[in-house]
Amino acid sequence: MNVYIFNENSRGSIFGIGTYIRELTAALCHSHINICVVYLRSDKTQIEVEETDSIRHWYFPTPMPEERTISYEKQNELYYHNIVYLLQLHIEDQKNLVFHLNYNQSGKLAESLKKAFDCSLVFTIHYLDWCFGLSGNVTRFRQILVAQETTQNDHIKKSIGESYRKEKDLFEVVDRIICLSGNTQQILQDDYQIKPEKTTVIYNGLTDSNPATDQPALRRKYHIPDVPIVFFAGRLDDIKGLTYALQAFKIVLETQQCHIIIAGNGSFDNYMKECEDIWMHVTWTGLIGKDKLYDLYSIADIGVMPSLHEQCSYVAIEMMMHGVPLIASTSTGLCEMIEEGVTGLHIPVVEHPDKVEIDSSLLAEKMLYLLQYPEERKRMGTNARKRYERLYSSEVMREKMNNFYQSL
């Protein structure tokens, strides 16, 4: 079998999608599947080919900006058309071809591949476009879909409707769809009218890293105070819910000595106002390397993740891998990752007609509970590590993806 996995030079390739492709190729590199990663819109100036660990990497440059004399959508369509033409020239073994797509704007690419090759098309859903504009508000999304039948005057409604139709077209063109959560699989059936037999749920997998055990040494290394540590990791973005985490932390500090570490980059100024008068209890690391990040996971007493929408979060998997009990929102795919009262605690996402929100006071109560009951923290952390091994390890992902590809 010859599997071509598509990546693109985008924000997603730096974060979740890039991690997914790295983990997927690492899991399959010693299988009987020929793997090639195709990088579109790369920063290379010409087509380049590399090979590492028996996996080929093909880089196709982005269109030249001075040549963009037509609409972006038309330019995009032509780019994909030419990529498929080049693939026809370069793919020597065209038997048992599988093209694995990962970006929602790949509809025209999927159509062109289908016309040019005798192949199986696979698509992994890493996000749904409407989740960004609506902060994962499923109720509002469904209201807009109904309203599309009567009016398109509202700009947001029109934008959501257009992205929905493009996603639906893509989902119908491909042969099989990998969902990273049962929640997304259900949305595809209920709202996109995709047949259940076309979808498969395969969770993200992550290569194991043995947690560091010498916590006192790590605390000294990073000059961390001798108080319980609350840990937040992720982009400084509204959808990650950091505002709610800081508001809750401020309440916790009224009765409990602790410190919060925030690892990630973004618009720091948007969150500094939430730290007024508690600056000395907050550490901002910015974007840091995996080694240092994993050290901080090993030190953390509890994790907080009040995201407004997620699919199958690598941060949540990292927390579980390091045995950190996590307080996570009930948004989209995140709800099924954390077992309430077993591996962590849930904080509900409340949906309103025009917004979604999280109760910071309730989040503070849950943070206090875990901080004040160390035996509960230990029990949930141990269970979280077991859940990682059972559902989210690279070995589990390897087995499921191998079986999936063979089923094609």
C-alpha positions as CSV (number, residue, x, y, z in Angstrom):
1,M,0.0,0.0,0.0
2,N,1.2,3.5,-0.9
3,V,-0.1,6.2,1.5
4,Y,0.4,9.9,0.7
5,I,-0.3,12.1,3.8
6,F,-0.9,15.8,3.0
7,N,0.4,18.7,5.1
8,E,0.3,22.4,4.4
9,N,2.4,25.4,5.6
10,S,-0.1,26.9,8.0
11,R,-0.8,27.6,11.7
12,G,-2.3,24.2,12.0
13,S,0.9,22.5,10.9
14,I,2.8,24.2,13.8
15,F,0.3,23.0,16.3
16,G,-2.1,20.0,16.3
17,I,-2.1,18.9,12.7
18,G,1.7,19.0,12.5
19,T,1.9,16.9,15.7
20,Y,-0.7,14.5,14.3
21,I,1.3,13.9,11.1
22,R,4.6,13.5,13.0
23,E,3.0,11.0,15.3
24,L,1.2,9.1,12.5
25,T,4.4,8.7,10.4
26,A,6.4,7.7,13.4
27,A,3.8,5.1,14.3
28,L,3.8,3.7,10.8
29,C,7.5,4.0,9.8
30,H,8.2,0.3,10.5
31,S,5.0,-1.1,9.0
32,H,4.5,-2.6,5.6
33,I,3.0,0.6,4.3
34,N,5.0,3.0,2.0
35,I,4.6,6.4,3.5
36,C,5.2,9.8,1.8
37,V,4.4,13.1,3.4
38,V,3.4,15.8,0.8
39,Y,4.0,19.4,2.0
40,L,2.0,21.9,0.1
41,R,2.8,25.7,0.1
42,S,6.2,24.9,1.6
43,D,8.8,27.6,1.9
44,K,11.1,25.7,-0.5
45,T,11.8,27.5,-3.8
46,Q,11.4,24.4,-5.9
47,I,10.2,20.8,-5.6
48,E,12.5,18.9,-3.2
49,V,12.5,15.3,-2.0
50,E,14.0,14.0,1.3
51,E,13.9,10.6,3.0
52,T,14.2,10.0,6.7
53,D,13.5,6.7,8.5
54,S,12.2,5.1,5.3
55,I,9.6,7.9,4.9
56,R,9.7,10.2,1.9
57,H,9.0,13.9,2.2
58,W,7.9,15.8,-0.9
59,Y,7.9,19.6,-0.8
60,F,5.9,21.7,-3.3
61,P,6.4,25.5,-3.2
62,T,3.7,28.0,-2.7
63,P,2.4,30.0,-5.7
64,M,4.5,33.1,-6.5
65,P,2.7,36.1,-5.0
66,E,3.3,38.3,-8.1
67,E,1.4,35.8,-10.2
68,R,-1.8,36.1,-8.2
69,T,-3.9,38.0,-10.8
70,I,-7.1,36.2,-10.1
71,S,-9.3,35.5,-7.0
72,Y,-7.8,33.6,-4.1
73,E,-10.3,30.8,-4.6
74,K,-9.5,30.4,-8.3
75,Q,-5.8,30.5,-7.5
76,N,-6.3,27.8,-4.9
77,E,-8.1,25.6,-7.4
78,L,-5.4,26.0,-10.0
79,Y,-2.7,25.3,-7.4
80,Y,-4.3,22.0,-6.4
81,H,-4.9,21.1,-10.1
82,N,-1.2,21.6,-10.8
83,I,-0.2,19.7,-7.7
84,V,-2.2,16.7,-8.9
85,Y,-0.6,17.0,-12.4
86,L,2.9,16.9,-10.8
87,L,1.9,13.9,-8.6
88,Q,0.9,12.1,-11.7
89,L,4.4,12.6,-13.1
90,H,6.2,11.7,-9.8
91,I,4.2,8.8,-8.4
92,E,5.7,5.7,-10.0
93,D,3.8,2.9,-8.1
94,Q,0.1,3.8,-8.5
95,K,-1.2,0.5,-7.1
96,N,-3.1,0.5,-3.8
97,L,-3.0,4.3,-3.6
98,V,-4.3,6.1,-0.5
99,F,-4.3,9.9,-0.2
100,H,-4.8,11.2,3.3
101,L,-6.0,14.8,3.6
102,N,-6.0,16.9,6.8
103,Y,-7.2,20.4,5.9
104,N,-10.8,21.5,5.4
105,Q,-10.0,23.7,2.5
106,S,-8.9,20.7,0.5
107,G,-12.2,20.1,-1.3
108,K,-10.8,21.0,-4.8
109,L,-7.7,18.9,-4.2
110,A,-9.9,15.9,-3.2
111,E,-11.9,16.3,-6.4
112,S,-8.8,16.5,-8.6
113,L,-7.2,13.5,-7.0
114,K,-10.3,11.5,-7.5
115,K,-10.4,12.3,-11.2
116,A,-6.7,11.6,-11.8
117,F,-6.1,8.4,-9.8
118,D,-7.6,5.1,-9.0
119,C,-7.3,5.7,-5.2
120,S,-8.9,5.8,-1.8
121,L,-9.4,9.2,-0.3
122,V,-9.2,9.6,3.5
123,F,-9.8,12.8,5.5
124,T,-9.1,13.4,9.2
125,I,-11.2,16.1,10.8
126,H,-8.9,18.2,13.0
127,Y,-11.4,21.1,13.3
128,L,-14.8,22.3,12.0
129,D,-14.7,25.8,10.6
130,W,-17.8,27.0,12.3
131,C,-16.3,26.2,15.7
132,F,-13.9,29.2,15.4
133,G,-16.5,31.7,14.5
134,L,-19.1,30.4,17.1
135,S,-16.6,29.3,19.8
136,G,-18.0,25.7,19.5
137,N,-21.6,26.8,20.2
138,V,-23.4,23.8,18.6
139,T,-26.9,25.2,19.5
140,R,-26.1,28.5,17.6
141,F,-24.6,26.5,14.7
142,R,-27.9,24.5,14.3
143,Q,-30.0,27.7,14.5
144,I,-27.9,29.2,11.7
145,L,-28.3,26.1,9.5
146,V,-32.1,26.5,9.8
147,A,-32.0,30.2,9.2
148,Q,-30.0,29.7,6.0
149,E,-33.2,28.5,4.4
150,T,-34.9,31.9,4.8
151,T,-32.2,34.6,4.9
152,Q,-28.5,35.3,4.4
153,N,-28.4,39.0,5.3
154,D,-26.3,38.4,8.4
155,H,-22.6,38.3,7.5
156,I,-21.8,35.7,10.1
157,K,-24.7,33.5,9.1
158,K,-23.6,33.7,5.5
159,S,-20.0,32.9,6.3
160,I,-21.0,29.9,8.5
161,G,-23.3,28.7,5.8
162,E,-20.7,28.8,3.1
163,S,-18.0,27.1,5.1
164,Y,-20.6,24.4,6.1
165,R,-21.4,23.7,2.4
166,K,-17.7,23.5,1.5
167,E,-17.1,21.1,4.4
168,K,-20.1,19.0,3.4
169,D,-18.9,18.8,-0.2
170,L,-15.5,17.6,1.0
171,F,-16.9,15.0,3.3
172,E,-19.1,13.6,0.5
173,V,-16.2,13.4,-2.0
174,V,-13.8,11.4,0.2
175,D,-14.2,7.7,0.8
176,R,-13.6,7.5,4.5
177,I,-13.5,10.1,7.4
178,I,-11.4,9.8,10.5
179,C,-13.1,11.6,13.5
180,L,-10.9,12.4,16.5
181,S,-13.9,12.2,18.8
182,G,-17.3,10.5,19.1
183,N,-18.8,14.0,19.4
184,T,-17.6,15.0,15.9
185,Q,-18.8,11.7,14.5
186,Q,-22.3,12.4,15.9
187,I,-22.3,15.9,14.5
188,L,-21.4,14.6,11.0
189,Q,-24.3,12.2,11.1
190,D,-26.8,14.7,12.6
191,D,-25.9,17.9,10.8
192,Y,-23.9,17.0,7.7
193,Q,-26.0,13.9,6.9
194,I,-22.8,11.7,6.5
195,K,-23.6,8.0,6.7
196,P,-22.2,6.3,9.9
197,E,-20.3,3.6,8.0
198,K,-18.2,6.2,6.3
199,T,-16.8,7.5,9.6
200,T,-14.4,6.0,12.1
201,V,-13.3,7.3,15.4
202,I,-9.5,7.0,16.0
203,Y,-8.1,9.1,18.9
204,N,-4.8,10.9,18.6
205,G,-1.8,9.0,19.9
206,L,1.3,10.3,21.5
207,T,4.8,8.8,21.9
208,D,5.4,8.0,25.6
209,S,7.8,10.0,27.7
210,N,8.6,8.7,31.1
211,P,7.7,11.5,33.6
212,A,10.6,12.8,35.6
213,T,10.4,11.7,39.2
214,D,12.7,14.1,41.0
215,Q,10.3,16.9,41.5
216,P,12.3,18.8,44.1
217,A,15.3,18.9,41.7
218,L,13.1,20.2,38.9
219,R,11.6,22.9,41.2
220,R,15.1,24.1,42.1
221,K,16.1,24.0,38.5
222,Y,13.2,26.3,37.5
223,H,13.1,28.3,40.7
224,I,9.5,27.3,41.4
225,P,8.1,28.2,44.8
226,D,7.2,25.4,47.3
227,V,3.5,25.7,46.8
228,P,1.0,23.6,44.8
229,I,1.3,24.3,41.0
230,V,-1.7,24.9,38.7
231,F,-0.7,24.4,35.0
232,F,-2.1,25.8,31.8
233,A,-0.6,24.9,28.4
234,G,-1.8,26.2,25.1
235,R,-2.1,29.2,22.8
236,L,-3.1,32.4,24.4
237,D,-6.4,32.5,22.4
238,D,-10.0,33.1,23.5
239,I,-11.0,29.6,22.5
240,K,-8.6,28.1,25.1
241,G,-10.5,29.8,28.0
242,L,-7.4,31.3,29.8
243,T,-9.5,34.2,31.0
244,Y,-11.7,31.8,33.0
245,A,-8.7,30.0,34.3
246,L,-7.1,33.3,35.6
247,Q,-10.4,34.5,37.1
248,A,-10.8,31.2,38.9
249,F,-7.2,31.2,40.1
250,K,-7.7,34.7,41.6
251,I,-10.6,33.3,43.7
252,V,-8.6,30.3,44.7
253,L,-5.8,32.5,46.0
254,E,-8.1,34.0,48.6
255,T,-8.0,30.8,50.6
256,Q,-5.2,28.7,49.2
257,Q,-1.5,29.4,48.6
258,C,-0.6,28.2,45.1
259,H,1.1,29.3,41.8
260,I,-0.1,29.1,38.2
261,I,2.3,28.5,35.3
262,I,1.1,29.4,31.8
263,A,3.0,27.9,28.9
264,G,2.2,29.2,25.4
265,N,2.4,32.3,23.3
266,G,0.0,34.8,21.9
267,S,-1.6,38.1,22.9
268,F,-0.3,38.4,26.5
269,D,-1.7,41.9,26.9
270,N,-5.2,40.5,26.6
271,Y,-4.8,38.5,29.8
272,M,-2.6,40.8,31.9
273,K,-5.6,42.7,33.3
274,E,-6.8,39.4,34.9
275,C,-3.5,39.2,36.8
276,E,-3.7,42.6,38.4
277,D,-2.4,42.4,42.1
278,I,-1.6,38.7,41.7
279,W,1.4,39.1,39.4
280,M,3.9,37.4,41.8
281,H,1.7,34.2,41.7
282,V,1.7,33.9,37.9
283,T,4.6,32.6,35.7
284,W,4.4,33.1,31.9
285,T,6.9,31.0,30.0
286,G,6.0,31.8,26.4
287,L,6.4,29.1,23.8
288,I,8.9,26.6,25.1
289,G,10.5,23.4,23.8
290,K,9.1,19.9,24.5
291,D,11.8,19.0,27.1
292,K,11.1,22.0,29.3
293,L,7.3,21.6,28.8
294,Y,7.5,18.0,29.9
295,D,9.5,19.0,33.0
296,L,6.7,21.4,33.9
297,Y,4.1,18.7,33.5
298,S,6.1,16.6,35.9
299,I,6.0,19.4,38.5
300,A,2.3,20.3,38.1
301,D,-0.2,19.3,40.8
302,I,-3.3,20.0,38.7
303,G,-4.0,21.0,35.1
304,V,-6.7,23.4,33.9
305,M,-8.2,23.3,30.3
306,P,-11.4,25.4,30.1
307,S,-11.4,25.4,26.3
308,L,-14.5,26.4,24.3
309,H,-13.9,23.7,21.7
310,E,-11.4,20.9,21.0
311,Q,-11.2,17.7,19.0
312,C,-8.7,15.4,20.6
313,S,-6.3,17.7,22.5
314,Y,-2.6,16.8,22.6
315,V,-2.3,19.0,25.7
316,A,-4.9,16.8,27.5
317,I,-3.1,13.7,26.3
318,E,0.2,15.1,27.6
319,M,-1.4,15.8,31.0
320,M,-2.7,12.2,31.2
321,M,0.7,10.8,30.1
322,H,2.4,12.7,33.0
323,G,-0.3,11.6,35.5
324,V,-1.7,15.1,36.0
325,P,-5.4,15.3,37.1
326,L,-7.1,17.7,34.7
327,I,-10.1,20.0,35.1
328,A,-11.4,20.2,31.6
329,S,-14.4,21.8,29.9
330,T,-17.3,19.7,28.5
331,S,-16.7,21.2,25.1
332,T,-17.0,19.1,21.9
333,G,-14.4,16.3,22.0
334,L,-12.7,17.3,25.3
335,C,-15.6,16.0,27.4
336,E,-15.1,12.4,26.4
337,M,-11.3,12.5,27.0
338,I,-11.6,13.2,30.8
339,E,-13.6,10.8,33.0
340,E,-15.5,12.8,35.6
341,G,-14.3,12.0,39.1
342,V,-11.9,9.3,37.7
343,T,-9.1,11.0,35.8
344,G,-10.2,14.6,36.5
345,L,-13.1,16.9,36.8
346,H,-15.5,18.5,34.2
347,I,-16.4,22.2,34.1
348,P,-19.5,22.8,32.0
349,V,-19.6,25.1,28.9
350,V,-22.8,27.0,29.0
351,E,-24.3,27.8,25.6
352,H,-26.4,31.0,25.0
353,P,-28.0,32.1,21.8
354,D,-25.2,34.6,21.2
355,K,-22.2,33.3,23.2
356,V,-20.7,30.5,25.3
357,E,-19.1,30.9,28.7
358,I,-17.7,29.1,31.7
359,D,-18.6,29.8,35.3
360,S,-15.3,30.9,36.9
361,S,-16.6,30.5,40.4
362,L,-17.5,26.9,39.8
363,L,-14.1,26.3,38.2
364,A,-12.5,27.8,41.3
365,E,-14.4,25.4,43.5
366,K,-13.1,22.4,41.5
367,M,-9.5,23.8,41.6
368,L,-9.8,24.2,45.4
369,Y,-11.1,20.7,45.8
370,L,-8.1,19.1,44.0
371,L,-5.6,21.4,45.7
372,Q,-7.0,20.6,49.2
373,Y,-7.3,16.9,48.8
374,P,-3.9,15.5,47.7
375,E,-5.0,11.8,47.9
376,E,-7.7,12.6,45.3
377,R,-5.2,14.3,43.1
378,K,-2.9,11.2,43.3
379,R,-5.8,8.8,42.6
380,M,-7.0,10.8,39.6
381,G,-3.4,11.3,38.3
382,T,-2.8,7.5,38.4
383,N,-6.0,6.8,36.6
384,A,-5.2,9.5,34.0
385,R,-1.9,7.7,33.2
386,K,-3.7,4.4,32.8
387,R,-6.2,6.0,30.5
388,Y,-3.4,7.4,28.3
389,E,-1.9,3.9,28.0
390,R,-5.2,2.4,27.2
391,L,-6.5,4.9,24.6
392,Y,-4.0,7.6,23.6
393,S,-0.5,6.0,23.3
394,S,1.3,5.8,20.0
395,E,1.1,2.0,20.1
396,V,-2.7,2.1,20.2
397,M,-2.8,4.7,17.4
398,R,-0.4,2.5,15.3
399,E,-2.6,-0.6,15.6
400,K,-5.8,1.3,14.8
401,M,-4.4,3.2,11.8
402,N,-2.8,0.0,10.4
403,N,-6.2,-1.7,10.6
404,F,-7.9,1.3,9.2
405,Y,-5.6,1.6,6.1
406,Q,-5.9,-2.2,5.5
407,S,-9.7,-2.0,5.6
408,L,-9.6,0.3,2.6
